[in-house]
Amino acid sequence: MHSVVEWLTGLPGPLVYAVVSALVFAEDALFLGFVLPGETAVIVGGVLAGRGVVDLRLLMAVVVLAAVAGDSVGYEVGRRLGPPVLHSRPLRRRARHVDNARELLRRRGPAAVFIGRFVALLRSLVPATAGVAGLPYRRFLLYNALGGLVWSVGNALLGYGAGAAYERAERLVGGTFALLVAVAVVVALVVWRVRRRRRDGDGDGRADDRHRPVGGTA
């Protein structure tokens, strides 16, 4: 993450907004959440806001818009193309995650749109799945906007706080030690998230064995 921060720090402010919002939009709209780090981009943007490279409030605003717009595009793709989009070639290797998204939508209804926003692999799939299932757009948009707002603001503030903490530590004990502390924190977060995903994946995998159809979500 440190190298990404340094790379973005060298960019003009307007370009930082554009890069972060583009990653968030593409993650949701183009089923690229498996390869594009939208969440990481927002956190890095928050770090840069803490350094004064960008304005925190403007960053949060553009990220919220990108998140809501990306989900809306994903929903429209699913609504127009129907079930075949979930079985398209790019998603065949992610069939288990597609099934997880469908099961979440079946169990939680419109609330799945909000919940899916906070799970990396579901963030890209739930909008299209909702479109395929025929969830009314007004209900989709409500939960989409709520999830996009909480997710965007929360991650931006997380990065802002982390950046401020790093700067304070750097002034107190020097850059090398502060960097080591920052790396240790990031590694701990990554390990925690990987374990949580594996635990959630095991639970979802057991639920997927039932293979119940999507329906009755309107």
N, C-alpha and C positions, 0 to 999 in steps of 0.2 A: 504494500500500500504506500510505503514511503516514496518509492520511485514514481508512482502514479501522482502523488501529491506534488512532487517536485516538477514533474512534466507539466501538469496543469497550472502550476504556479507561474511558469514561464509564458503562459498564454495571456492575451489581453482579456480583461474582464468579460466583455460581451461574448467572446468565444468560449469561455468557461461555461457561461449559462447555456450556450448552444450545445456544447458537447454533453453536458450532464442531462439536459432535457431530451436530447436526441437518444441517448442510451436508455433513458426511462421509457420514452415513447416506443422505441423499437422492441424493447423487452416484452412489452404487453401487446403491441399491435401485430408483430410479425413472428410470434412464437419463438423469439430468440432469447428467452430467459435462461435457456440452458447454456448459452455461451456469452451473453452480454451481461456485465455486472451492473445492472441498474441500481440496486440497493447500495452497492459499494460506491458508485458514482455520486449518489446523493450524500453519503457520509463524507466522501472526499470534498465535495462541494462545501459542506458545513465546515470542514477543517480550513478550507481556503477563506471562508467567510470570517473565521476566527483570526486569520492572518491579515484581514483587511483587503484581500484580493477582490472579493465580490461582496455585495450587500446581502446580509442574511435574509431579510424580508423579501427582497426581490427574488433571491434564489428559491425560497420556499414557494413563492407565487408561481414561478415558471415550472417548478417541478410538479406542483399540484395539477396545473393545467396539462402538462405532458402526461401525467399518470392517468387522469380522467379521459383525455383524448385517446391515449393508447388503448385503454380498456374498451372504449366505445368503438374503435376501429376493429378490435378483435371480436367484439360482439357482433358487429355488422358482417364481418367475414363469416362467422358461424351461421348467422341467420340466413345469409344469401346462398352460401354454398352447401349448407346442410351437413348431415352426418359424414359424407365423404371427406370433409376437411379434417376430421379427427382421425381418419385412417389414411391420410396422405403420407407420402413417402418420408418427409422429414419427421413425422411423428410416430412412425411404425416402431422405431426402437424405443420409444417412450410410451408404449402401450399401457404399461402399468400405471404411469402417472396420469394418462388420459382417463383410465378407469377410476383412479382416485378422485379426479376432478368431477367426474360424473356422479360418483357415489356421494361426494360432499354436497353437490348440488341437490341430489335426490333427498338427502337427509336434512339439509339445512335450508333448502329453498333459496330465496333471494339473499338471505344472510350469508350464504356461501361466497357471494361476491365480495363482501367485506372481509370474511375470514381468509379467503384465498389470497388477498392482497399481501398478507403477512407470511405466506409460505412460498419460498423461492420458486419451486417448480410448478406450483399451482397458479402462481401469479400470471403466467403466460397462457394457461389453459382454461381457467374458469370462465373468462369473458366469452371465448368462442363456444365453450360448452353451453353457457347460458343462452347464447344466440341459437344454437342448434336445438336446444330444448324448448325454445319459444317463450322464454321468460319475457314478459312485457317490458319494453324499454324504459318506461317511466320508473318502474320498480328497480330495474337494473341500475339506472342512472343514480337513484337515491343512494343505494348501497355502494355504488362505484365512487360517487363523490365523497361519501363519508370515509370510506377506506383510503382513497387517494389522499384526502386531507390529513388524516391521522398518520398514515405511513410516511408521507412526504415531510411533514413538519417534524415528526418524531426523529426520523433519520438525519435530517438537516441539523436539528438541535443536538443530536448525539455527536455528530461530527464536529459541530461548533464547540461543544463542551470538551471533547477529546483534544481538539486543537489548542484550546485555551490552557488545558492542563499541561499539555506538552510544552507550550511556550513558557509557562511558569517554572516547570521543572528544569527546562533548559537554562533559564536565567539563574536558577539556584545552584545547580550542580554540574552544568556543562552539557554540551550537546551529545557527547558519546554516551554518557550514562542515561540521559533522558531518552535517547533513541533505543537503547537496550530495554528500558522499561516499557516504552511504547510497543516494541516488537513483542515483548512478553505478554502484554495485555492483548494484542491482536491475536497471538497464537492461542491464548487461553479462550478467547471468544470463538475462534474458528473451531477448536476442539469441542467446545460446548455445543456449538450449532451442529456440527457433524454428528455428535452423539444424539442430539435431540432429533435430527432428521432420521437417523437410523431407527430410533425408538418409535417415532411417528410412522415411519415407513413400514415397520413390522406390524403395527396395529392396523394400518390401512391395507396392508397386504392380506391380512386375515379377513378383513371385511370384503375385499375384492373377490374372494373366492365365491361369493354368492352371485356375482354378476347380475345384479338386478337392473332392469332397464331404467333409463331416465324418463321421468314423466311426472305429471301432476305438480309441476313447479310453479305454475302461473299463480 
